[in-house]
């Protein structure tokens, strides 16, 4: 489960637009998983909403977790 959260966080870092993040991640996660992780990240203040569609990692509050080796390619190819 932690990997899914990390993928969503890095997806947000890369695209910021919620629809784009969802669209790109749908190739590897279910839409329900993506939404649940976004909600969790917002709830734990690791991600903040800065507009109707724009999400941003709250890096002043929490550093981004280390990206595991096995996920680097996944994020690069998003």
C-alpha angles and dihedrals in degrees: 000000000000090000091057091052092049091049091052092048093051091044088056091047090053101043111011092193107106095215092050092048091051092046093051096043094047088083089067107020134039116255089242091055091049093049093045091051093047089051091048092048091050091045092052090044094241089120128031133199111234098177139356093289104011122099125183134186108249092229094164087062102038131006118238111261118252110274107239115233093244091058099048094085091045091056094042090053096047 
